[in-house]
Amino acid sequence: MVARFKSITPGAQLSDQVAEVLAAEIRAGRLAVGEKLPTEASLVEQFSVSRTVIREAVSRLKSLGLVDSRQGSGMYVKEAGFSPLNFDARFAVSKQAVIQMVEVRRALEAEVAALATQRCTPTDVQRIRRSISALEQAVLAGGDGVDEDVQFHRAIAEAARNPFLIGTLEYLGQFLHGATRVTRANEARRADFARQVQDEHEMIARAIEAGDPAVARHAASRHMDNAIQRIEQADPSFWQQAGVQLAQPLVRGLPGKT
């Protein structure tokens, strides 16, 4: 392949650098709408990086809405549309960033819980209850409970019967999963924190079962407010460890947990 892209430098996240170079080519029109991206092998050779780096870079381009896949054919440059939300995981490595993420979720999850009270079925309620039990069992078994907590919030979102809310939460979940690991790790350090989280989940579930949207909205909002308070109470040594966790890839595809 003839060299056409700007070179990257060691040190920074390689996949981010590759993604930024390719995104610049697309935005400048040097990679035109409808044009197929170079093959993975060609990009590996061009940038002198691993296949994993290239795959992560292309995945980021896809999340930004710049490329799309065609089955059995490869990745193609998409026609420009509305710019999608772009939360750069590299900057989500501080206590303040985690708090800001929870604030975003507070606005969404409170309304999701309220809608769930009005639209849930007995099957939805059973799913929410099972997710609470699964979370408790995971914690008792020594796990972090992140995936189980994701399922709890997902069950409530599904009960709200609003695909746009679900889609928004799923999109944000790409960037919140790392913060979820951190908040759960903080809560696991103190038995009173863990108990508070269980009680807050129970209050949300009871409000949904009772069909009371005002109480459900308040319970979900309070859950997020309390999560922020628990984050604020974490000691400095915890945040040194948390920064390492948040620096890991945050892309997982479901709404996270506080």
LOSEKOL-216594 format. One record per residue: x, y, z of N, C-alpha, C in turn. Coordinates in steps of 0.05 Angstrom, whole numbers, plus 5000, padded with zeros to 4 digits. Layout:
REM residues N
<<X, Y, Z>, <X, Y, Z>, <X, Y, Z>>
...
END
This chain:
REM residues 258
<<5017, 4976, 5000>, <5000, 5000, 5000>, <5018, 5025, 5000>>
<<5011, 5045, 4984>, <5026, 5070, 4983>, <5019, 5086, 5008>>
<<5040, 5096, 5022>, <5036, 5112, 5046>, <5019, 5136, 5040>>
<<4999, 5141, 5056>, <4982, 5164, 5052>, <4974, 5178, 5078>>
<<4978, 5165, 5100>, <4969, 5176, 5126>, <4993, 5186, 5142>>
<<4986, 5207, 5158>, <5006, 5218, 5176>, <5015, 5196, 5196>>
<<5041, 5196, 5202>, <5051, 5176, 5221>, <5043, 5182, 5249>>
<<5044, 5161, 5266>, <5038, 5165, 5294>, <5063, 5162, 5311>>
<<5061, 5170, 5336>, <5085, 5171, 5353>, <5081, 5153, 5377>>
<<5102, 5141, 5388>, <5099, 5125, 5412>, <5091, 5142, 5436>>
<<5079, 5129, 5456>, <5073, 5143, 5481>, <5043, 5146, 5486>>
<<5029, 5160, 5469>, <5000, 5163, 5473>, <4986, 5137, 5465>>
<<4961, 5136, 5471>, <4945, 5112, 5464>, <4945, 5109, 5434>>
<<4956, 5087, 5424>, <4960, 5083, 5395>, <4934, 5082, 5380>>
<<4914, 5068, 5391>, <4889, 5066, 5377>, <4876, 5094, 5374>>
<<4879, 5111, 5394>, <4868, 5138, 5392>, <4882, 5154, 5370>>
<<4908, 5151, 5368>, <4923, 5165, 5348>, <4915, 5156, 5320>>
<<4912, 5130, 5316>, <4904, 5119, 5290>, <4876, 5129, 5283>>
<<4858, 5128, 5303>, <4830, 5138, 5298>, <4830, 5167, 5290>>
<<4846, 5183, 5304>, <4847, 5212, 5298>, <4858, 5217, 5270>>
<<4878, 5202, 5262>, <4889, 5206, 5235>, <4868, 5199, 5214>>
<<4855, 5176, 5218>, <4835, 5168, 5198>, <4811, 5187, 5198>>
<<4803, 5196, 5222>, <4780, 5215, 5223>, <4787, 5241, 5209>>
<<4812, 5250, 5211>, <4820, 5274, 5197>, <4819, 5271, 5167>>
<<4827, 5247, 5158>, <4826, 5241, 5129>, <4797, 5242, 5119>>
<<4779, 5231, 5135>, <4751, 5230, 5127>, <4739, 5258, 5127>>
<<4744, 5273, 5148>, <4732, 5300, 5150>, <4744, 5319, 5129>>
<<4768, 5313, 5120>, <4780, 5330, 5099>, <4772, 5321, 5071>>
<<4758, 5299, 5070>, <4749, 5289, 5044>, <4769, 5272, 5029>>
<<4792, 5268, 5041>, <4812, 5251, 5028>, <4804, 5221, 5028>>
<<4788, 5214, 5047>, <4773, 5189, 5046>, <4744, 5196, 5041>>
<<4735, 5192, 5017>, <4709, 5202, 5009>, <4686, 5185, 5018>>
<<4662, 5197, 5019>, <4638, 5182, 5026>, <4634, 5159, 5007>>
<<4629, 5136, 5019>, <4626, 5111, 5003>, <4651, 5097, 4997>>
<<4674, 5109, 5003>, <4700, 5096, 4998>, <4705, 5075, 5020>>
<<4716, 5053, 5011>, <4723, 5032, 5030>, <4749, 5038, 5044>>
<<4749, 5034, 5071>, <4774, 5037, 5085>, <4795, 5017, 5076>>
<<4820, 5023, 5078>, <4841, 5003, 5072>, <4836, 4978, 5089>>
<<4845, 4956, 5080>, <4842, 4931, 5095>, <4857, 4933, 5122>>
<<4849, 4916, 5140>, <4863, 4915, 5166>, <4892, 4910, 5163>>
<<4899, 4891, 5145>, <4928, 4885, 5141>, <4943, 4909, 5130>>
<<4930, 4924, 5112>, <4943, 4948, 5101>, <4947, 4969, 5123>>
<<4927, 4973, 5140>, <4930, 4992, 5161>, <4951, 4984, 5182>>
<<4953, 4958, 5187>, <4974, 4948, 5205>, <5001, 4956, 5194>>
<<5005, 4951, 5168>, <5030, 4957, 5156>, <5035, 4987, 5155>>
<<5014, 5003, 5148>, <5017, 5032, 5146>, <5025, 5045, 5172>>
<<5012, 5037, 5194>, <5017, 5049, 5220>, <5037, 5035, 5237>>
<<5045, 5011, 5229>, <5064, 4995, 5244>, <5054, 4989, 5272>>
<<5029, 4980, 5274>, <5017, 4974, 5299>, <5004, 4946, 5296>>
<<4993, 4936, 5319>, <4981, 4910, 5318>, <4953, 4911, 5307>>
<<4942, 4887, 5301>, <4914, 4886, 5291>, <4895, 4895, 5313>>
<<4901, 4890, 5338>, <4884, 4899, 5360>, <4881, 4929, 5360>>
<<4903, 4943, 5356>, <4903, 4972, 5355>, <4885, 4982, 5332>>
<<4888, 4970, 5309>, <4872, 4978, 5286>, <4842, 4973, 5291>>
<<4836, 4950, 5303>, <4808, 4943, 5308>, <4796, 4963, 5328>>
<<4811, 4971, 5348>, <4801, 4990, 5368>, <4797, 5017, 5355>>
<<4815, 5025, 5337>, <4813, 5051, 5323>, <4788, 5051, 5305>>
<<4784, 5030, 5290>, <4761, 5029, 5272>, <4735, 5028, 5288>>
<<4735, 5014, 5311>, <4712, 5014, 5328>, <4705, 5042, 5338>>
<<4725, 5058, 5344>, <4721, 5085, 5352>, <4709, 5102, 5329>>
<<4719, 5098, 5305>, <4708, 5112, 5282>, <4679, 5105, 5278>>
<<4672, 5080, 5283>, <4645, 5072, 5280>, <4627, 5085, 5301>>
<<4637, 5086, 5326>, <4621, 5099, 5347>, <4617, 5129, 5342>>
<<4636, 5141, 5327>, <4634, 5169, 5320>, <4616, 5174, 5296>>
<<4606, 5152, 5284>, <4589, 5155, 5261>, <4603, 5161, 5235>>
<<4629, 5156, 5234>, <4644, 5163, 5210>, <4646, 5140, 5190>>
<<4643, 5116, 5199>, <4645, 5092, 5182>, <4623, 5073, 5189>>
<<4617, 5055, 5171>, <4598, 5034, 5176>, <4607, 5009, 5162>>
<<4598, 4986, 5173>, <4607, 4960, 5162>, <4586, 4950, 5142>>
<<4596, 4936, 5121>, <4579, 4922, 5102>, <4586, 4893, 5104>>
<<4567, 4877, 5110>, <4572, 4849, 5115>, <4588, 4836, 5092>>
<<4610, 4824, 5099>, <4626, 4810, 5080>, <4642, 4827, 5062>>
<<4641, 4854, 5066>, <4655, 4872, 5047>, <4676, 4889, 5061>>
<<4670, 4899, 5085>, <4689, 4915, 5099>, <4677, 4940, 5110>>
<<4693, 4960, 5117>, <4684, 4985, 5129>, <4685, 5007, 5108>>
<<4663, 5023, 5107>, <4661, 5045, 5087>, <4655, 5071, 5101>>
<<4664, 5093, 5089>, <4660, 5119, 5099>, <4631, 5126, 5096>>
<<4618, 5137, 5118>, <4590, 5144, 5117>, <4586, 5173, 5109>>
<<4563, 5178, 5099>, <4555, 5206, 5092>, <4552, 5221, 5118>>
<<4562, 5246, 5119>, <4561, 5262, 5143>, <4532, 5268, 5151>>
<<4527, 5266, 5176>, <4501, 5272, 5187>, <4505, 5289, 5212>>
<<4487, 5287, 5231>, <4490, 5301, 5256>, <4514, 5289, 5271>>
<<4530, 5306, 5282>, <4553, 5296, 5297>, <4544, 5281, 5322>>
<<4552, 5256, 5326>, <4543, 5242, 5350>, <4557, 5252, 5375>>
<<4545, 5246, 5398>, <4558, 5253, 5423>, <4586, 5239, 5424>>
<<4605, 5253, 5434>, <4632, 5242, 5435>, <4644, 5247, 5463>>
<<4644, 5227, 5479>, <4657, 5228, 5506>, <4684, 5214, 5504>>
<<4705, 5229, 5507>, <4731, 5218, 5505>, <4740, 5205, 5531>>
<<4742, 5178, 5530>, <4749, 5163, 5554>, <4775, 5171, 5566>>
<<4793, 5183, 5550>, <4819, 5190, 5561>, <4817, 5211, 5583>>
<<4795, 5227, 5583>, <4793, 5248, 5602>, <4776, 5240, 5626>>
<<4765, 5216, 5625>, <4747, 5207, 5647>, <4763, 5192, 5668>>
<<4783, 5205, 5679>, <4801, 5191, 5698>, <4803, 5205, 5725>>
<<4783, 5221, 5731>, <4784, 5236, 5756>, <4758, 5232, 5772>>
<<4759, 5239, 5797>, <4735, 5238, 5814>, <4713, 5257, 5802>>
<<4721, 5281, 5794>, <4702, 5299, 5783>, <4688, 5288, 5758>>
<<4703, 5275, 5741>, <4692, 5263, 5717>, <4671, 5242, 5724>>
<<4677, 5225, 5743>, <4658, 5205, 5752>, <4632, 5218, 5762>>
<<4635, 5238, 5778>, <4612, 5253, 5789>, <4595, 5264, 5766>>
<<4608, 5276, 5746>, <4594, 5287, 5723>, <4579, 5266, 5708>>
<<4591, 5242, 5705>, <4577, 5220, 5692>, <4552, 5212, 5707>>
<<4553, 5211, 5733>, <4530, 5204, 5750>, <4509, 5226, 5747>>
<<4517, 5251, 5745>, <4497, 5272, 5741>, <4481, 5269, 5715>>
<<4495, 5260, 5694>, <4481, 5255, 5669>, <4461, 5233, 5672>>
<<4470, 5211, 5685>, <4452, 5189, 5689>, <4428, 5196, 5707>>
<<4433, 5213, 5726>, <4411, 5220, 5744>, <4387, 5231, 5728>>
<<4393, 5249, 5709>, <4371, 5261, 5693>, <4356, 5240, 5677>>
<<4370, 5220, 5667>, <4357, 5199, 5651>, <4343, 5178, 5667>>
<<4357, 5168, 5687>, <4347, 5144, 5702>, <4323, 5151, 5718>>
<<4320, 5176, 5728>, <4297, 5183, 5744>, <4272, 5181, 5726>>
<<4274, 5191, 5702>, <4251, 5190, 5684>, <4245, 5161, 5675>>
<<4266, 5146, 5670>, <4263, 5118, 5663>, <4247, 5103, 5684>>
<<4254, 5107, 5709>, <4241, 5093, 5731>, <4211, 5102, 5733>>
<<4206, 5128, 5729>, <4178, 5137, 5729>, <4162, 5124, 5707>>
<<4173, 5123, 5683>, <4158, 5111, 5661>, <4154, 5081, 5666>>
<<4173, 5068, 5678>, <4171, 5039, 5683>, <4147, 5033, 5701>>
<<4141, 5051, 5720>, <4118, 5046, 5738>, <4092, 5046, 5722>>
<<4091, 5061, 5700>, <4066, 5064, 5685>, <4063, 5042, 5663>>
<<4086, 5030, 5656>, <4085, 5012, 5632>, <4094, 4984, 5638>>
<<4103, 4978, 5662>, <4115, 4952, 5666>, <4093, 4930, 5668>>
<<4101, 4906, 5661>, <4084, 4883, 5663>, <4094, 4866, 5686>>
<<4077, 4846, 5695>, <4087, 4827, 5715>, <4114, 4814, 5708>>
<<4117, 4809, 5682>, <4143, 4797, 5673>, <4166, 4816, 5678>>
<<4161, 4842, 5673>, <4182, 4862, 5678>, <4190, 4863, 5707>>
<<4170, 4862, 5724>, <4175, 4863, 5753>, <4191, 4839, 5762>>
<<4184, 4816, 5751>, <4200, 4791, 5757>, <4229, 4794, 5748>>
<<4233, 4806, 5725>, <4260, 4810, 5714>, <4276, 4829, 5732>>
<<4263, 4850, 5741>, <4276, 4869, 5759>, <4284, 4855, 5785>>
<<4265, 4839, 5796>, <4270, 4825, 5821>, <4293, 4805, 5818>>
<<4293, 4791, 5795>, <4314, 4771, 5791>, <4341, 4785, 5789>>
<<4342, 4808, 5777>, <4367, 4822, 5774>, <4378, 4831, 5801>>
<<4360, 4839, 5819>, <4369, 4846, 5846>, <4380, 4822, 5860>>
<<4367, 4799, 5858>, <4377, 4775, 5871>, <4404, 4766, 5859>>
<<4406, 4769, 5833>, <4431, 4761, 5819>, <4454, 4779, 5829>>
<<4449, 4804, 5833>, <4469, 4823, 5842>, <4478, 4816, 5871>>
<<4459, 4810, 5888>, <4465, 4803, 5915>, <4482, 4777, 5916>>
<<4474, 4758, 5900>, <4489, 4733, 5899>, <4518, 4737, 5888>>
<<4520, 4754, 5868>, <4547, 4759, 5857>, <4565, 4771, 5878>>
<<4554, 4790, 5894>, <4570, 4803, 5915>, <4578, 4783, 5937>>
<<4559, 4766, 5945>, <4564, 4746, 5965>, <4586, 4726, 5956>>
<<4587, 4722, 5930>, <4606, 4703, 5919>, <4634, 4716, 5915>>
<<4636, 4742, 5922>, <4661, 4755, 5920>, <4666, 4770, 5894>>
<<4645, 4773, 5877>, <4648, 4787, 5852>, <4643, 4817, 5855>>
<<4649, 4832, 5834>, <4644, 4861, 5836>, <4616, 4869, 5831>>
<<4600, 4851, 5818>, <4572, 4857, 5814>, <4566, 4877, 5791>>
<<4586, 4885, 5776>, <4582, 4905, 5755>, <4562, 4895, 5735>>
<<4567, 4872, 5723>, <4549, 4862, 5702>, <4520, 4858, 5712>>
<<4518, 4848, 5737>, <4492, 4844, 5749>, <4477, 4870, 5754>>
<<4493, 4890, 5762>, <4481, 4917, 5766>, <4472, 4929, 5740>>
<<4487, 4924, 5719>, <4479, 4933, 5692>, <4452, 4921, 5685>>
<<4449, 4896, 5691>, <4423, 4882, 5684>, <4400, 4893, 5700>>
<<4405, 4902, 5725>, <4384, 4914, 5741>, <4373, 4940, 5727>>
<<4392, 4957, 5720>, <4384, 4982, 5707>, <4372, 4977, 5679>>
<<4383, 4957, 5665>, <4372, 4950, 5639>, <4344, 4940, 5641>>
<<4338, 4924, 5661>, <4311, 4913, 5665>, <4291, 4936, 5669>>
<<4299, 4956, 5684>, <4281, 4979, 5688>, <4278, 4995, 5662>>
<<4299, 4999, 5648>, <4297, 5013, 5622>, <4279, 4999, 5603>>
<<4280, 4972, 5602>, <4263, 4957, 5584>, <4234, 4960, 5592>>
<<4229, 4961, 5618>, <4202, 4964, 5628>, <4190, 4991, 5621>>
<<4207, 5011, 5615>, <4197, 5038, 5608>, <4186, 5039, 5579>>
<<4193, 5019, 5563>, <4182, 5016, 5536>, <4187, 5041, 5519>>
<<4211, 5052, 5521>, <4218, 5075, 5504>, <4245, 5068, 5491>>
<<4245, 5061, 5465>, <4270, 5053, 5453>, <4290, 5075, 5451>>
<<4281, 5100, 5450>, <4301, 5122, 5449>, <4316, 5125, 5475>>
<<4301, 5122, 5497>, <4315, 5123, 5523>, <4334, 5099, 5526>>
<<4326, 5076, 5518>, <4343, 5053, 5519>, <4368, 5057, 5503>>
<<4364, 5067, 5478>, <4387, 5072, 5461>, <4406, 5092, 5472>>
<<4395, 5113, 5485>, <4412, 5134, 5497>, <4429, 5122, 5520>>
<<4416, 5106, 5537>, <4430, 5094, 5559>, <4451, 5074, 5549>>
<<4445, 5060, 5528>, <4464, 5041, 5517>, <4488, 5056, 5506>>
<<4483, 5078, 5493>, <4505, 5093, 5482>, <4523, 5104, 5504>>
<<4511, 5116, 5524>, <4526, 5126, 5547>, <4540, 5104, 5562>>
<<4528, 5080, 5561>, <4540, 5057, 5575>, <4568, 5050, 5566>>
<<4574, 5057, 5540>, <4601, 5052, 5530>, <4622, 5067, 5547>>
<<4614, 5091, 5557>, <4633, 5108, 5571>, <4630, 5106, 5601>>
<<4608, 5094, 5611>, <4603, 5094, 5639>, <4613, 5068, 5653>>
<<4619, 5048, 5637>, <4626, 5022, 5649>, <4651, 5024, 5667>>
<<4670, 5039, 5658>, <4694, 5043, 5674>, <4688, 5057, 5700>>
<<4671, 5078, 5699>, <4662, 5092, 5723>, <4646, 5073, 5741>>
<<4631, 5055, 5730>, <4616, 5035, 5745>, <4635, 5018, 5762>>
<<4656, 5008, 5749>, <4675, 4992, 5764>, <4686, 5007, 5787>>
<<4691, 5033, 5783>, <4703, 5049, 5805>, <4683, 5053, 5828>>
<<4658, 5060, 5821>, <4638, 5065, 5842>, <4632, 5040, 5858>>
<<4631, 5017, 5844>, <4626, 4992, 5858>, <4650, 4985, 5876>>
<<4674, 4989, 5866>, <4698, 4984, 5882>, <4698, 5001, 5907>>
<<4689, 5026, 5905>, <4688, 5043, 5928>, <4667, 5033, 5948>>
<<4644, 5025, 5937>, <4622, 5016, 5955>, <4629, 4990, 5969>>
<<4646, 4973, 5955>, <4654, 4948, 5967>, <4673, 4951, 5991>>
<<4685, 4974, 5993>, <4705, 4980, 6014>, <4691, 4984, 6041>>
<<4665, 4991, 6041>, <4651, 4996, 6065>, <4624, 4982, 6066>>
<<4619, 4967, 6087>, <4594, 4952, 6089>, <4570, 4970, 6089>>
<<4572, 4994, 6101>, <4549, 5012, 6101>, <4543, 5022, 6073>>
<<4563, 5026, 6057>, <4558, 5034, 6029>, <4543, 5012, 6014>>
<<4553, 4988, 6017>, <4541, 4965, 6003>, <4511, 4962, 6011>>
<<4506, 4965, 6037>, <4479, 4963, 6047>, <4461, 4985, 6036>>
<<4472, 5009, 6034>, <4457, 5032, 6024>, <4449, 5026, 5995>>
<<4467, 5016, 5979>, <4461, 5010, 5951>, <4439, 4990, 5949>>
<<4440, 4969, 5965>, <4419, 4949, 5965>, <4392, 4961, 5972>>
<<4392, 4978, 5993>, <4367, 4990, 6002>, <4356, 5009, 5980>>
<<4373, 5023, 5966>, <4364, 5042, 5945>, <4353, 5026, 5922>>
<<4365, 5004, 5914>, <4354, 4988, 5893>, <4326, 4977, 5901>>
<<4324, 4969, 5926>, <4298, 4959, 5936>, <4276, 4980, 5935>>
<<4283, 5004, 5942>, <4263, 5026, 5941>, <4254, 5032, 5913>>
<<4272, 5031, 5894>, <4265, 5035, 5866>, <4246, 5013, 5857>>
<<4253, 4988, 5863>, <4237, 4965, 5855>, <4209, 4966, 5867>>
<<4207, 4973, 5892>, <4181, 4975, 5906>, <4164, 4996, 5893>>
<<4176, 5019, 5887>, <4160, 5041, 5875>, <4149, 5032, 5847>>
<<4166, 5018, 5832>, <4157, 5008, 5806>, <4134, 4988, 5810>>
<<4137, 4970, 5828>, <4116, 4950, 5834>, <4090, 4964, 5843>>
<<4093, 4985, 5858>, <4069, 4999, 5868>, <4056, 5017, 5847>>
<<4070, 5021, 5825>, <4059, 5038, 5804>, <4058, 5068, 5811>>
<<4078, 5077, 5827>, <4078, 5104, 5836>, <4101, 5119, 5822>>
<<4096, 5134, 5800>, <4118, 5147, 5785>, <4133, 5168, 5801>>
<<4119, 5183, 5818>, <4132, 5204, 5834>, <4152, 5192, 5853>>
<<4144, 5171, 5866>, <4162, 5157, 5885>, <4185, 5144, 5871>>
<<4180, 5132, 5848>, <4201, 5119, 5832>, <4221, 5139, 5822>>
<<4211, 5162, 5812>, <4229, 5183, 5803>, <4247, 5193, 5825>>
<<4235, 5197, 5848>, <4250, 5207, 5871>, <4271, 5186, 5880>>
<<4262, 5161, 5881>, <4281, 5140, 5890>, <4305, 5137, 5872>>
<<4300, 5138, 5845>, <4322, 5136, 5826>, <4340, 5160, 5828>>
<<4329, 5184, 5830>, <4345, 5208, 5832>, <4361, 5208, 5858>>
<<4349, 5199, 5880>, <4363, 5198, 5905>, <4386, 5177, 5904>>
<<4381, 5156, 5890>, <4402, 5135, 5886>, <4427, 5148, 5874>>
<<4423, 5165, 5854>, <4446, 5178, 5841>, <4458, 5199, 5859>>
<<4441, 5214, 5874>, <4452, 5234, 5892>, <4469, 5220, 5913>>
<<4460, 5198, 5924>, <4475, 5183, 5944>, <4501, 5172, 5933>>
<<4499, 5164, 5907>, <4524, 5153, 5894>, <4545, 5175, 5894>>
<<4537, 5200, 5888>, <4556, 5222, 5887>, <4567, 5226, 5915>>
<<4551, 5225, 5936>, <4561, 5228, 5963>, <4581, 5206, 5970>>
<<4575, 5182, 5961>, <4594, 5160, 5967>, <4621, 5164, 5953>>
<<4619, 5175, 5928>, <4643, 5181, 5914>, <4659, 5203, 5928>>
<<4645, 5223, 5938>, <4658, 5245, 5952>, <4673, 5235, 5977>>
<<4662, 5214, 5989>, <4673, 5205, 6015>, <4697, 5185, 6011>>
<<4703, 5178, 5986>, <4725, 5160, 5982>, <4751, 5174, 5988>>
<<4770, 5160, 6001>, <4796, 5173, 6009>, <4814, 5175, 5985>>
<<4834, 5193, 5987>, <4853, 5198, 5964>, <4867, 5173, 5954>>
<<4874, 5155, 5972>, <4888, 5131, 5963>, <4870, 5114, 5944>>
<<4844, 5114, 5949>, <4826, 5100, 5931>, <4827, 5111, 5903>>
<<4828, 5138, 5901>, <4827, 5150, 5875>, <4853, 5146, 5859>>
<<4874, 5140, 5872>, <4899, 5133, 5858>, <4895, 5106, 5844>>
<<4881, 5088, 5857>, <4875, 5062, 5844>, <4853, 5065, 5823>>
<<4834, 5082, 5829>, <4811, 5086, 5811>, <4820, 5097, 5784>>
<<4840, 5114, 5784>, <4850, 5126, 5759>, <4860, 5105, 5741>>
<<4873, 5084, 5751>, <4883, 5062, 5735>, <4859, 5047, 5723>>
<<4838, 5042, 5739>, <4815, 5027, 5729>, <4801, 5043, 5707>>
<<4798, 5069, 5711>, <4784, 5085, 5691>, <4800, 5088, 5665>>
<<4826, 5085, 5667>, <4842, 5088, 5643>, <4840, 5063, 5625>>
<<4828, 5042, 5635>, <4823, 5018, 5619>, <4801, 5024, 5598>>
<<4799, 5007, 5577>, <4778, 5012, 5557>, <4751, 5013, 5570>>
<<4734, 5033, 5563>, <4708, 5036, 5576>, <4686, 5025, 5558>>
<<4692, 5015, 5534>, <4670, 5008, 5516>, <4660, 4980, 5523>>
<<4634, 4979, 5533>, <4621, 4954, 5538>, <4593, 4956, 5528>>
<<4575, 4962, 5524>, <4551, 4969, 5510>, <4526, 4971, 5525>>
<<4527, 4971, 5553>, <4503, 4973, 5568>, <4505, 4995, 5588>>
<<4483, 5006, 5598>, <4485, 5026, 5618>, <4498, 5016, 5643>>
<<4514, 5033, 5655>, <4529, 5025, 5678>, <4515, 5028, 5705>>
<<4530, 5029, 5726>, <4518, 5029, 5753>, <4532, 5049, 5770>>
<<4518, 5060, 5789>, <4530, 5077, 5809>, <4527, 5066, 5836>>
END
